Amino acid sequence: MRAGTLFRLVLMGLAGTLALPTVVSALALKGPAAGARAADGDPAVIATVSVGDYPYSVAVNPSTNRIYVANAGSDGVLVIDGATNAVVATVPADGDPAVNPNTNLIYLANGNTGNVSVIDGASNTVVATVAVGLEFGGPAVNPSTNRIYLRNRWGNKVSVIDGASNTVITSVAVGALPEAVAVNPSTNLIYVTHALSGNVSVIDGVSNTVVASVAVGLMPLGVAVNPSTNRIYVANYHSPKVSVIDGVSNTVVATIAVGIDPGGVAVNPSTNRIYVLNSQSDNVSVIDGASNTVVATVAVGSVPCAVAVDPSTNRIYVANCNDDTVSVIDATVPPEPTDTVTPGPPVPPTPAPPPATPTSSNLPGVGGNVMPPSTGIAAEPRGSAGGSGWTVGAYAALAGLGTAVAIGGAWYAKRKRAA
């Protein structure tokens, strides 16, 4: 789900092995001003929140409308209030965040210390510390089972934490260099990308064993799941495309071209929209999960490297590594304008014509046209605008009606500023 892992790969000295291109973005593309919407109703940036130095990971709690942002160059994880888009707290711990919305606990995986800090979302304090091991991260939570999954890149395994006891209960051997983890709480399956081998390992959460391996694109990084459709989305950095995996058959059913160097990916299961970060083009591709097509592209900040979705508010949060901000995207499409009909002025009744003077040409049985008895309504000749004998009064009433019609090679190019 997170693209910050791409830049950590470069830090680890894998740039030569993986042939990573240098990610350089000197200009921050800001998108629409705060509060603005695209005129056609496409998703748009409505706010830009200043955060710490080099934000590389972000997570959302839809139950509390809180957003958690990890920064590589400054201490603590920042807490954003989704209602005000303001930073309201700093958690006194560091690490890649993942949230269990059912328990309101946040898990910060710090691969440098080898610990996971467990944060109480109500008090923003550390309530437990779980020792896991060095060089792990990319946490993902299954709120249905209260299990937390962390990949260990160099150990080629995934560690499983029991959220009730805050202990590591097992480790699952996977392929080389596991990179990112995502969970389907509906099927209790866990998906792990492998950047070098170009595949995704599928773990059964009951047996804690690998039950399948799915080949995807070149250098898969981010992964996200839509539990409503049982589709898994994998961002292939070097393709650059998104692979769509069917969770039933474990096969790739679609491949979608996106922007330059896609890394992070997130899903809104409520709308069936998928959001893909393009780190070189400084934007987000929006995919419609029904048609597997890109339906919008949203400009964000410089080098977007992490993304998370709040399905309750339909807002998307993008951490921009190179300009120390989080872009807030509103994906709610405004309703179509409706016509409002305003009645015109009252139309006076049409006076009845004077009685006809009998003549030899209009008397019944004499020949010529027969005039019916007067009804008080002027007759319309057929073939006129109405075509069916509309009255003058009807035309006048229609004319009186009015209408009114109411939107990484740059992992440390930005860097920890000074040691």
Sequence and secondary structure as in RCSB ss.txt:
>XXXX:A:sequence
MRAGTLFRLVLMGLAGTLALPTVVSALALKGPAAGARAADGDPAVIATVSVGDYPYSVAVNPSTNRIYVANAGSD
GVLVIDGATNAVVATVPADGDPAVNPNTNLIYLANGNTGNVSVIDGASNTVVATVAVGLEFGGPAVNPSTNRIYL
RNRWGNKVSVIDGASNTVITSVAVGALPEAVAVNPSTNLIYVTHALSGNVSVIDGVSNTVVASVAVGLMPLGVAV
NPSTNRIYVANYHSPKVSVIDGVSNTVVATIAVGIDPGGVAVNPSTNRIYVLNSQSDNVSVIDGASNTVVATVAV
GSVPCAVAVDPSTNRIYVANCNDDTVSVIDATVPPEPTDTVTPGPPVPPTPAPPPATPTSSNLPGVGGNVMPPST
GIAAEPRGSAGGSGWTVGAYAALAGLGTAVAIGGAWYAKRKRAA
>XXXX:A:secstr
 BSHHHHHHHHTT HHHHT       S    S TT   TTS  EEEEEEE SSSEEEEEEETTTTEEEEEESSSS
SEEEEETTTTEEEEEES  SEEEEETTTTEEEEEETTTTEEEEEETTTTEEEEEEE  SSEEEEEEETTTTEEEE
EETTTTEEEEEETTTTEEEEEEE SSSEEEEEEETTTTEEEEEETTTTEEEEEETTTTEEEEEEE SSSEEEEEE
ETTTTEEEEEETTTTEEEEEETTTTEEEEEEE SSSEEEEEEETTTTEEEEEETTTTEEEEEETTTTEEEEEEE 
SSSEEEEEEETTTTEEEEEETTTTEEEEEE        EEEE                 TTTSTTSSS       
SS    TTSSSSS   HHHHHHHHT EEEE   TTTTTS  S  
